[in-house]
Amino acid sequence: MITLPVSIIIPCYNEEEVIGETYTRVKAVMAAFKKYEIIFINDGSHDKTLEILTRLAKTDKTIRILSFSRNFGHQAAVTAGIRNASMDAAIIIDADLQDPPELFPEMVRIHLAEKANVVYGQRAKRKGETIFKKLSARLYYRILNRFSEVSMQIDTGDFRFIDRKVMDAFCQFSEKNKYIRGIISWVGFKQVPVLYTREPRFAGETKYPLRKMLHFAMTGLLYFTKKPLKLAMNLGILCILVGLALAVWTLILYFSDEFVVPGWSSQLITIVFFGGVQLFTIGVLGGYIGSIFDEVKNRPEYVIGEKINFPGSAKKQVRR
């Protein structure tokens, strides 16, 4: 019997096809724990996810439900789960069962044996994913780690065990557009991996299409490194040097017998090159300015429409 009290945090968005199986597998694993709670965050689902969770909560008081007023996103859902967790530690896992709940006891064992504050799931294999998805994910994590000002774990997601020290540190972050795996890396403490095989989704469709994945990737880059700004500046310097070199070359041709009237193609290439660099640097600056704009508005990160099975549950709660 595992005596460490643990909160299981499960964000959900339109997971009616899998949520029953998720509950069954998580509940079976938690039978080995003496004290626990299972926090489901309904991220504005418009299918029967909330209905199924509410029905389960009526017969199982270990279930806690946070229901958002609308869809605020996966990272906001995980944030709400951490902020409302009452146990000494938490385990974050998605509802799609790509990450195995059966790994919970091993995570706790590593935490106790190695005194690790974070035990993060590291994907040794990724089943059921396209070659493009695997290659792009592999490349992204390595680029992020190369550019980031702190060391980032590669081939990981939000599937991880965190103890109360990390949870309390995380709750001090007031930024709205969070990149949670990056924040947990940033806070430090002892962090240890556990290797596992990531399975295909049990049912349903991915909630992270290419558009959302690109947005999520940009959030990670913008919030954890200023190197793209330095890259933009270096590109500007490079363009100046190229321009000076072209000017010198033109003067040499002008005073030599080999001088010929420049063709339209060389001019066009030069204009396109410098124009592309300018647009790129403006885009980089725009990304950072947009992030600043989101933060200075200071809007709530999410709105909780309903709490179920929480002590003193109340409706229409706003979290800043």
Phi, psi and omega in degrees: 000127179273120186270347181292121177291129187228138171260129175261122184252119186231100174287142184225135174216108181054058184245033183298332182284340187237343191297327177296316178292323177300312179300316183298314182289319178295316181297322179296320179291321184288352175298338179275357181256139181285320183220132182196169170218148179245111183259112174264130176250109178277106187272059177069034180299143176246018172251211184264017182304309182296321179299316180294315180297319180297320179295319179294322183293336180292332182252352182227104184283356174280348178278131172241140180234127169250119181247116180287155179288337175200184178283118178250352177108157185300315184292324175294323180294316178296319178301314179299321179297315180296317182293334182257002179286136184251354184272179183282347180205168180218151173235126180261130179210142177282161184279350189279357177066020171288331174259131189279122174299335181298350179274353182305308181300323179294321177298316179294321179299316179296319178302314182286319184287321185255003182053043180274135177279333178227132171238107186257140177285124179247126188280108176283325178220152179232105182271152172071018179243150181290161178299321178300315181298316181295314182292317181294321178295317180298316181293317183298311183299325181284325175294315179300317180294326180289321184272334187293150179276352173233157181287127180252141176287137181267155177057044179231165172233213178269000179290107184193159172261134175226139180270180186297326178301314181290320179299315180294321177295318180299320183293349177280346182282126182257354181296151188269311181274086187274149168240090197297317180297329176288319179298316181294325173294321184294324185291341176087223188067182182275125183233127187233137179274157167228122184280144178203167177260124180276125184271165172293162175304140178294320179196166177081187183245156179298144177263008179236078173292177186303319181300314180291324179296319179295319178297317180296319179296319179295323177300316179299319181288316185290327186271348184234009175200144173256008183296327175301327176295319178293323178297318179298318179296318179295323176295321177299316178297319178299318180296321178298316180296318178297319179297318178296320179297319178295322179295316178298317180298319180295319179295320178299315178296323183297320183268006178250167179286348183270006184298132175230155177294126181302141179276163182293332183294317180295321177296318181296317179299317180297315180297315180296320181297307182293323178296320178296318179296318179298314179296322179297312181294322176297321178297319177298313178299319180298323178298315179291319179296320177298321178295319177298317180300317179298321183286319185288339175295332175057037175285157176301143179290329179200163175236123178271117180279329184201142173243135181234130177071012172270145175301128180065038182302139178220157182265161175053055177265140178248135179243127177261000000 
